[in-house]
Amino acid sequence: MEDYIINLVVFGVISWTTLFLLARRIFQKRSFDFCNRLVSIVHAILAVVLASLSVQDWSSPVSPLASKSSPQQMQTLAVTVGYLIYDLVCCQFDNNVKIDNAIHHLVSILGLGAGLAYQRCGSEMVAALWITELSSPFLHMRELLKELGYKDTDLNLVFDILFAIIFTCARMIVGPYLTYVTLSANNPLLIKAMAVALQLVSFFWFYKIARMVIYKLSRRTSSKRMQSS
C-alpha cells in the first residue's frame, strides 16, 4: 500500500473524529448517538459522491473487473476506511454497543483494506461502497427524528419506507449481482470472501428491516381502525 494512501486513511480517522467532537460541542443537549449519526450522514453523502465521480464508464459501472485500481478509486476507498475505523472505535464508547454493527465494520475494513493493499478490484469495491451507502442517510435520519420527538409520526414512517425501499433495491437486487461478478472475476480470494460476507450481512439486515416495516404498517393500520370505530 502506498504511503499517501496510508496517510489519507490516518487523516480520515482524525478528520471524522474532529467532526464528531465538533458536533458534540454544537449539540450539547443531544445524545452521543445523535452526534455520531450526523457524522455518518456526512460520510454517506460524501462516499456516494466520491464513488460516483470515480466510476470510469457509466455504461458499465463495474468495469473493468479485477483490474488495477485508479488513483481516484483508491482515494475514495481510503476515505471510507478512515471513517469505518473512526466509527468502530467511536461506537465502543456508546452505551448501546451493537455486535452486528461491529461485525459489519470489521468485514468492511478488512475487505476495503485488502483492496487498498492489493491495489486491485477498484471498480467492484467502489460499486459496493455506492450500494451500501446509498440508503445510509435514510437509516440515520430515522433515528435522528426519534430523538427530535418525531417518533411514530408520518414523517418518521416516510423515512422508514424510503430506507426500506432503497436498501432493498440496492442490496437485495444490485448487491447479489455485484457479488456474482466479483466471484466470477479473477479477484483475490480474500476479496471474494469479503464480498460474500457483506452480502450475507445485507440479507440479515434485510430480514430485520422487513420485520420492522411490517410491524409499523400493521400497527398504524390497527391504530386507524380503532380511531374510526
HELIX and SHEET records of a PDB file:
HELIX    1   1 ASP A    3  ILE A   26  1                                  24    
HELIX    2   2 PHE A   32  LEU A   53  1                                  22    
HELIX    3   3 PRO A   71  CYS A   91  1                                  21    
HELIX    4   4 ILE A   99  TYR A  118  1                                  20    
HELIX    5   5 GLY A  122  LEU A  134  1                                  13    
HELIX    6   6 SER A  136  GLU A  147  1                                  12    
HELIX    7   7 ASP A  154  PHE A  167  1                                  14    
HELIX    8   8 THR A  168  VAL A  174  3                                   7    
HELIX    9   9 GLY A  175  SER A  184  1                                  10    
HELIX   10  10 LEU A  189  SER A  228  1                                  40    
END                                                                             
